[in-house]
Amino acid sequence: MKALKENSQSGTNSLVSDKIAAMIAGKIIGIQLQVSGSLNRWFNRFSTRGKTSLLLTIGVLSAILLITSAFSSLYTIPKLSQNYTSAHIGMPSELPGPKFNKHQLTDSLTIKK
């Protein structure tokens, strides 16, 4: 009986989720139609020569952006400092104290105290 009740609740939840998803999808499609319609009206105001020059300008600017980004990085990843050591399975999680003459081969969490 309990399993049947859980299944009916999950079915209700999926119906509600589907309705919410359909509502959000409808809003997104409506916004896309408004934006595309306004861009279409704006672009159609230009003459044929104006449309050609606008598209050529956009194409040249895009090509310049792509070429410059291929040869120079817009975001550089900072270098790691020299004293950084990466963690690795089987290596100690911290430097061993002076009483150890060998490196600890297990993580400090697995050692029984």
C-alpha positions in Angstrom: 0.0 0.0 0.0 2.8 2.3 0.9 4.7 1.6 -2.4 1.5 2.3 -4.3 1.1 5.7 -2.5 4.8 6.6 -3.3 4.3 5.7 -7.0 1.2 7.9 -7.2 3.1 10.8 -5.6 6.0 10.4 -7.9 3.6 10.3 -10.9 2.0 13.5 -9.6 5.4 15.1 -9.1 6.4 14.2 -12.7 3.1 15.7 -14.0 3.8 18.9 -12.1 7.4 18.9 -13.3 6.2 18.4 -16.9 3.8 21.2 -16.7 6.4 23.5 -15.2 8.9 22.5 -17.9 6.3 23.1 -20.7 5.5 26.6 -19.2 9.2 27.6 -19.0 9.8 26.3 -22.6 6.8 28.3 -23.8 8.2 31.5 -22.2 11.7 30.9 -23.7 10.2 30.3 -27.2 8.1 33.4 -26.8 11.1 35.5 -25.9 13.1 34.0 -28.8 10.3 34.9 -31.2 10.1 38.5 -30.0 13.9 38.9 -30.3 14.1 37.4 -33.7 11.1 39.5 -34.9 12.7 42.7 -33.7 16.1 41.8 -35.2 14.3 40.9 -38.5 12.5 44.3 -38.6 15.7 46.2 -37.8 17.7 44.3 -40.4 15.1 44.8 -43.1 15.2 48.6 -42.7 18.6 48.5 -44.4 19.0 48.7 -48.2 20.6 45.8 -50.0 23.9 47.6 -50.1 23.6 48.4 -46.3 22.9 44.8 -45.5 25.9 43.6 -47.5 28.2 46.1 -45.8 26.8 45.2 -42.3 27.3 41.5 -42.9 30.8 42.1 -44.2 31.7 44.2 -41.2 30.4 41.6 -38.8 32.3 38.9 -40.7 35.6 40.8 -40.6 35.2 41.7 -36.9 34.5 38.0 -36.1 37.5 36.8 -38.2 39.8 39.4 -36.4 38.5 38.2 -33.0 39.0 34.6 -33.8 42.5 35.1 -35.3 43.7 37.2 -32.4 42.3 34.8 -29.8 44.1 31.9 -31.5 47.5 33.5 -31.1 47.0 35.3 -27.8 45.2 34.1 -24.7 42.6 36.4 -23.3 42.8 34.7 -20.0 46.1 33.4 -18.6 46.1 30.7 -16.0 48.3 31.8 -13.1 51.4 29.6 -12.5 51.6 27.5 -9.4 54.2 28.5 -6.8 57.4 26.5 -6.6 56.7 25.1 -3.1 53.4 23.5 -4.3 53.3 19.7 -4.5 50.3 17.9 -5.9 48.5 15.3 -3.9 48.9 11.7 -5.1 47.5 8.5 -3.8 50.1 6.7 -1.7 52.0 9.8 -0.9 52.0 11.4 2.5 49.5 14.2 3.0 52.0 16.3 4.9 55.8 16.4 5.3 57.0 13.8 7.8 58.4 15.0 11.1 62.1 14.8 11.9 61.6 11.5 13.8 60.8 9.6 10.5 63.7 8.6 8.4 61.6 7.1 5.6 58.6 8.7 3.8 55.2 7.7 5.0 53.6 5.7 2.2 50.0 6.0 3.4 47.7 8.9 4.0 47.4 10.1 7.6 43.7 9.2 7.7 44.4 5.5 7.2 47.0 5.1 10.0 45.7 3.5 13.2 46.7 5.4 16.3 
